[in-house]
Amino acid sequence: MAKCDEGYLCEVCGQDVANLTDSDLYLRYVVGLLDPEVLHTTPERHIRCNPALAQYIVTQEFEPVIVAGPFDKRTLSKAYVREQEQLLTRGWQRLQQLAEGNLPIIEYPLPEVLKRIEKKTPGC
């Protein structure tokens, strides 16, 4: 099978990341943790296969993820945790919206992330 026929395989579990709504790669892109220039060269994972990030998604539609050890959000600053929960929950909700539409990939990120990207991009 050709590499392009394999789909996007999770670097953690090896299974296909079949849906945008399950994509750790696109979640990180949407919230600004991944530069658009490296989107095509960065390995894919399921959101749940990155529990250190998934634990910050707090909504009834997403089953909570508990992390044990040094990255457990329960051991971190409450202000930092609140900030990450707001950002990553909004990012996950954005993925749900994107799966229903037909936007170009450059418009996937959250509005504040798009503004930062636009500031970095030199004008014509």
N, C-alpha and C positions, 0 to 999 in steps of 0.2 A: 504494500500500500504506500502511495506517495505521502510524504510528510504533510502536504496540504490537505490530504483526505482524512487525516487523523483527528482533525478538530483541535480544540485547545485542551490539552491534557494537564491536569493538576500536578504540579511538581511534588506535592506531598503524598497524595493517595494514588496518583496515576490514572484516575478516572476522568472522563470527559467533563469539562465545564460547559455544559450544553446551553445554559441560559445566562443572559446578561445579569439577571437578578441574583445569580449565585457567584458572580465574578469578583474576586478580591482585587484583581488587576484593575478592573473598571471602577470599583469602589474607590480605590486609592487615587485613580485619575480624577474622578468626579470631585473628590474633596481636596485635591491639590497636593497629595502626598507623592504623586508620581508625575514627573515632567513629561509633557506630551511628546517630546523628542525621543524618549526611550520606551514609549508605549509598545511599539512593535518588537522590541528586543527583550522585554522583561517577561520572565516566566509567569505563567498563570497558576492560580490556586482557587479553590472554592473558598468562599468567605469563612465558612466553618473550619477549614483547614488552616486558618490563620487566627487561632483563638485569641491571641494577644490584641488583635484588632477587633474581632467579632464581639468581644465582651462589651464593647462600648455602644453597640446597637441596642437601643432600649425602646421597644415598641411591642404592642400586643401581637403583632403579626410575625415577630421574629423570636423564636425560642431562645431564652437567655443562655449565654455561654459563660461558664465559670472557669477561671484560670487559677491554677495553684502555682505558687512560687513568686519569683521577684517581679513578674509583670502583672500580677493580680491587682486589678484596679482598686480593690478594697484596702490595699496597703499604700496607695498613692494619695497625693494631695487632693482634697475634695474639690478645689477650684479646677485643677487640671482635669480630673475625672469628669466633672460637669461640662467643661469645654469640649472634651473629646466625645462625650455622649451626645451632645447637641450636634456637633459636626458630623459624626459618623452615622447617627440616626437620620439626619437630613440627607446625607449621601446615599444611604440605603433606600430611603424613600424616593430619592431622585432616580435610582436604578429601576425601581418599580414603574415609575412614570415613563422612563426612556424605553422600557420593553414594550410599551403600548403604542409608541409613536414612531416617527421616521425622521428624527433629527440627524443632521450631519454630526460626525464624531467630535468635531471641534466645538460643538455647542453642548456637549454632555456635562461639563463641569458646572458646579454651583455658581451663581452670579458673582460672588466675591472672588472666586477662583478665576473666572473668566477675566475679570478686571485686572487681576495680578498678571495673568498671561499676556493680556493686551499691552500692559505697561512694559513688559520685557521685550515684546516684539517691536523691532524698529519699524517706523512708518515707511511707506513707499516714496 
